[in-house]
Amino acid sequence: MRVVIAEDSVLLREGLTRLLTDRGHDVVAGVGDAEALIKTVDELAGQGELPDVVVADVRMPPTHTDEGVRAAVRLRRDHPEVGVLVLSQYVEEQYATELLAGSSRGVGYLLKDRVAEVREFVDAVVRVAEGGTALDPEVVAQLLGRSRKQDVLAGLTPREREVLGLMAEGRTNSAIAGQLVVSHGAVEKHVSNIFLKLGLSQSDGDHRRVLAVLTYLNS
């Protein structure tokens, strides 16, 4: 997996680089601001060597506000084949919503604390690089908690709400089964019930169902 890292903290950037290279991935570039990120990816595209995924901080120089997420949105527009995983210190729903607008393919939004959970973090990077979705559980929890569809969500069983949360994070049925220690068939039944109760059409594509769920929660 070819990765570009955009993080203004040299210490964290080097740490992410080491973490990924130690697991056999190729960090082709590391930059410290959004402008350098755009330039680097454009240059790699010109050489026919696009990365599989970009890992970028939400806040970067010069203003440390939303440069990172703006760059991420632009990369998703200009290079849709490149996965984009954004790291944030806090849950900022506006940024998560902007990042997910239009498509949930190859996109992720994680809190920086999640980097400490090395296996889960690397799995998330790989999932995004392969076109999947990785949303931090805290982001999903806020979406579930603030959805205007609480009357319908109340109709879900506790287990169905648990499965819905994992679906919104971008987990596959197999991953959900492993997390909850239940059979794959049991998860499929829960997912079918969830889509039926929410009035959503089923989809074979994991990223499509994530988008459907997020669209529903944000409506």
N, C-alpha and C positions, 0 to 999 in steps of 0.2 A: 504494500500500500504506500503510495506517494503522498506526503503530507506537507502543507505549508502552514507554519505557525505565525500568528500575528499577536504579539503581547508586548506591551511597553516595559513590563518588569523583566529585566534581564535574567534575574534569578528564576522566576517562574518559567520564562521561555526556555531557558537551558534545562530546567527540570522536566518540562513536557517533552523536550527533544530527547533527553536521556531515557525517559520512561517509554517512549515509543520505539526508539532505536534498539533498546534492550530487548524488545519483543519482536524484532525482525522487520520493523517498518522503516521506510526511507523518508527522513525529513529533508526535503529538497531545498527548503529555504526557511529562515526565521527572520521576521521583521518587527519593528517597534512602533509602527503607526499605520493608519488606514491607507494613506496615500501610497506608501511603499508596498502595502499588500496588493492594492489594485494594479500597480505597475508591475510587480513581480508575477502575478498570475497572467496578466496580459502578455508579458514577455515569454513566459513558458508556453502560452497558447500559440504565440508566433513561431515558437520552435517545435511545435507539435508535441509538447511534453507537459500537458496539463496535469496538475495533481489530481488525485482521487478525492481529496478532501482538504478543506481549509479549517483550521481551528483558530478562532479569533476572539479576543476580548471585546465586550460590548463598548467599554469606555477606553478611548485611546487619545493620544495627543492630536491636536494642540489643546482642545478645550476639555477633554476627558468627560464628554457628555455621551453623545450617541454615534461618534465617528465609526466605531467598530460595527455596529448593527447596520448603519447606512452602507458601509462597504460590503457587508454580507448580502444585503438586499440587492445591491448593484451586481455583485458576482453571480447571484442566482438568476438575475435577468440576462447578463451578458454571457455567462458560461453555465447554463442549466445542468450540464453533465457533471459539474463539480459539486460534491457534497459540501455543506457548510455547517459547522458546529460552533455555536457561539457560547462563550463562557461569561457568566455574570456573577458579581458579588452578592446581589440580591435578586429576588423575583421582581421583574419589571414587566407586567403583563402587556403593556403597550408595545414593547420591543418584541416580545414573543409573538404577539399578534401580527405585527408588521412582517416578521420573518416568515411566518406561516402563510401569509396572504397569497392566494392563488394556487399553491401546491404544497404538499407536505413531503414531497419526494426529496430524499437526500438532504434532510435538514434536522438540526438539533439545537436545543437550548438547555444548558446545564448550569447549575450553580458551581462556583469554583470549589466549594467544599467537596463536591463529588469527585474531584481529581484524586483525593486521598484514598478513595475506594478504587484502587488501581484496576482491578479486573473489570469492574462495572464501567469505569471510564473508557478503558481501551475497547471493550465490547461496544460501547456507544459510538466511538469514533469509527470503528469498522462498520457498524450498522449504517451509519450515515454515508460512509464512503461507498457502500453497496446500494445506496438508493433508499434506505430505510429512514425511519424517524426515531429520534431520541429526545424525549422531553423529561425534564426533571420532575420527580414526583411532587415537589412543592408547587411547581407551576400548575400541574394537573389538579392538585388539591384546591388551589385558588379558583381555577376555572369551574370545578365542580361546585365549590361553595358559593360562588357568585353568579352562577347561571340563573337566568330568569325562568328556567324550566323546572324549578324545584318541585312543582306539583306532579310533574311526570316522573322526575327522578325518584320521588318518594314512593313510586310504585315498584321500584326495583328492590329485590331482596338484598340483604347485606352482602351476600356473596356476589350477586350481580354487580353491585356498586364497586366491589373490590376488583372484579374482572374489568369493568368499564374503566376504572382508573389505570389499570395496567395496559389496556388497549390504547388509551390516550397517550401513554408514555411511548408507544410504538412497539410494544412487545408482541411477538407472534403467539399463536395459540400454544405452540410447544413450550415457549419460554414461560407463558402464564401457567401452564400445567406444572412445570418444574418449580416455579416460585410458590405455588399454592399446594404442591404435593397432591395433585389430583390427576385423574386420567385425561388424556387428550380429548376423549369423547365427552367427558363432563364439561370441559371448557367449551367445546363446540356447541353444546346444548345451552350453556349460559350465554354465549355470544348470540346465538339465534334468538333467545328470549329477549336479550337487550335490544337488538335491532327491531324486533317486533314491537316491543313496548315503546320504543322511541320513534317508531314510524319511519325508520331508515331502511333503505334497500341494502341487501347483503352485497359484499364485494369480495372477490378472490384476492385482490391486492391489499396487502397489509397497510401500505401507505395511503391507499384510497379510503380504507375504513377509518384510519386515524383522522383524515381530513373531514370525513363525514361526522365523526364524533365531535371534533373540535368546532366545526361549523354549527352543529346543534347546540353545544354548550355556550357558544358566543352569541347565539341568536336571541 
